[in-house]
């Protein structure tokens, strides 16, 4: 089959027919006109959020979004969640809550087998969907407006609920790296299902990321530093080019041994809050280093200031 014809066929359906080896400038921006923002993951408790915000203010580096309760929002009581929402609202920081119930909580163990893990983190049965929606509704009642989604079926359901008024219209959905999407067609599917932002696979080359940018308008959430369990890489010196070809984008700092699975996993309820707070400050430092490197190589690149109006800041 003539690959040039296949390339044209893909373009006919709105998908780039090849990776963008020419690395074109992205014309897209955030609503405030900026090209990039900063995201800190693993903010599991209110004291971790306080530490992250204090360090960001000390360094005069805006932090725009935190990924919270990766261990599961179920494991924070209402008082803790209210404190979390209040702190974020005061600082004008978007919070993406991770609902608790998911396949890793279930009694079924296919997920942890070598081949079963290839099926990805998907919800098992209608009960798990109900449990996840219940956890999200609990968080909505306490003021949260951003949620992490691992499953396309749940994304579709939540988007319908948002359209029908069963969820507030200002709720946003971020699709996690654990969903495993890494090509322009997959990105289009997520956008059409209602994703407001998504995290592609973290080890994609710049031409692959640029092809995804050509296919969708939603922000791309890009790992600059990622845990050993995911490969243990950092991409600090690619940051400037990522801004140029992928904007609007969020940059993610998530170093460490592991996120949620395996020895040393950080986002577990038994990991002390002080440990996570110290680690949060380090992540802010890494974000400041990245910002410096971007500005040195791409002086015209624009970072959003604190609290742009389109963020899903908790309502308190």
Secondary structure, DSSP 8 states (H G I E B T S, - for coil): --HHHHHHHHHHTTS-SS--TT--------TTS-SEEEEEEEE-SHHHHHHHHHHHHHHT----EEEE-TT-GGGS-HHHHHHHHHHHHHHT-EEEEE-S-SGGGSS--GGGSTTGGGG-S---HHHHHHHHHHHHHHHHHTT--EEEE--HHHHHHHHHHHHHTSS-TT-EEEE-GGG---SHHHHHHHHHTT-SEE---TT--HHHHHHHHHH--SEEEEEEEE-GGGT--B-GGGHHHHHHHH-SEEEEEE-SSBSSSSTTBSSSTTS-HHHHHHHHHHHHHHHHHHHHHHHHH-TT--B--TT-TTS-B---
